[in-house]
Amino acid sequence: MKHYLLFYEVADDYVSKRAAFRDEHLARAWEAIERGEMVLAGALADPADGAVLLFKGDSPEAAERFAKADPYVTSGAVKRWYVREWTTVVGRDAVFPIGAKPTASAEASKSSDGMAEPDQLAKPSIVRMWRGHSATANSEQYSQHATRKVFPKLRDISGYRGAYLLRRNARGETEFVVLTLWDSMDAVRKFAGAEPEKAVVEPEARSALTDFDESVLHYEIVHGSQEGD
């Protein structure tokens, strides 16, 4: 997996020209987020003379495909675009982390020779799992609620480390599994409250689901690896 930056160079009348196409552009961007292709995107400010969109994948194909179909590009609001591979080395999502600093929990889990175990560096330690079901026709409603409203809010909570939204269609309905990653149970409680085993299901989510778990399960991460580890 690599990171790619898609740069937009925009026309002089970009702000006014993009207005008619903004809803379609944003819808396409959120779809790319949900597919796991786009990470972040936004216009440059003061002045609004460009935009930068961050993608991840094995190649620049997703970024290039997005640009070619983006109404900002096809309408002429963006006059030129190009993609550059970005070698990320610092941060929790860095592809090639260099000089990773151990977290407090990693310090506590040093091996007998005083060195921190590699798997304990800058990685979450708790997985919170919850399940729900919806009619297949309403599955997109819940997907958008989770990815556009719930997950972005979680980023403001200290100790939150990421999320996965899984789904499968079976017997005329859609099953969802939500996995959120946390540094500790104390971090989970900042989101879920004093009784973290109780599910947190907002009214908008309830309206999209036919049934869901009233409680959640928490798992301690014993080991994790990725291809190449």
Helices and strands as residue ranges (DSSP letters): E 2-10, H 14-18, G 19-21, H 22-34, E 38-43, E 50-57, H 61-69, H 71-74, E 78-86, H 104-108, G 118-120, E 126-135, G 136-138, H 139-145, I 146-150, H 151-154, E 160-170, E 173-182, H 185-192, H 203-208, E 211-212, E 217-220
